[in-house]
Amino acid sequence: MKLTEKEVRYVADLANLNLTETEIQNMVKDLGAILDHMDRLSGIDTAGVQPMRQVLFPAPETATLRADQPGACLSNEEALANAVHAAHGYFRVPLVIER
C-alpha cells in the first residue's frame, strides 16, 4: 500500500503532532514499509491455524500475570492530589478538539 504525504499530514493533524518536513518524509517511508509488511502478512493462509487466546504459556509457573484481586479504590481527593488542574472534583484538561 502506497502511503502519501497528504495522508501522513492528515493523521499527524488528527494526533496534534507538529512534524517537520524531514519527519514527514521519514513517516511516509517508515509507515509505508509497515503497511507493506501488513499487506504481505494478510496474504498468508491461516485457515488451519488455531486462534490464540493469549500469548502466555499455559503452565502457571510461566504466567507473568497476577490474579485479579479487588482492592480499595482511591478517594476523589487522593486521585486529584497530584493533578495540575482540578475543579469541582474533576480533572481539568486543556481543550484539544476544536472541530
C-alpha positions, 0 to 999 in steps of 0.5 A: 500500500502506497502511503502519501504525504497528504495522508501522513499530514492528515493523521499527524493533524488528527494526533496534534503532532507538529512534524517537520518536513524531514519527519514527514518524509521519514513517516511516509517511508517508515509507515509505508514499509509497515503497511507493506509488511501488513499487506504481505502478512494478510496474504498468508493462509491461516485457515488451519491455524488455531486462534490464540487466546493469549500469548502466555504459556499455559503452565502457571509457573510461566504466567507473568500475570497476577490474579485479579484481586479487588482492592480499595479504590482511591478517594476523589481527593487522593486521585486529584492530589497530584493533578495540575488542574482540578475543579469541582472534583474533576480533572481539568484538561486543556481543550484539544478538539476544536472541530 
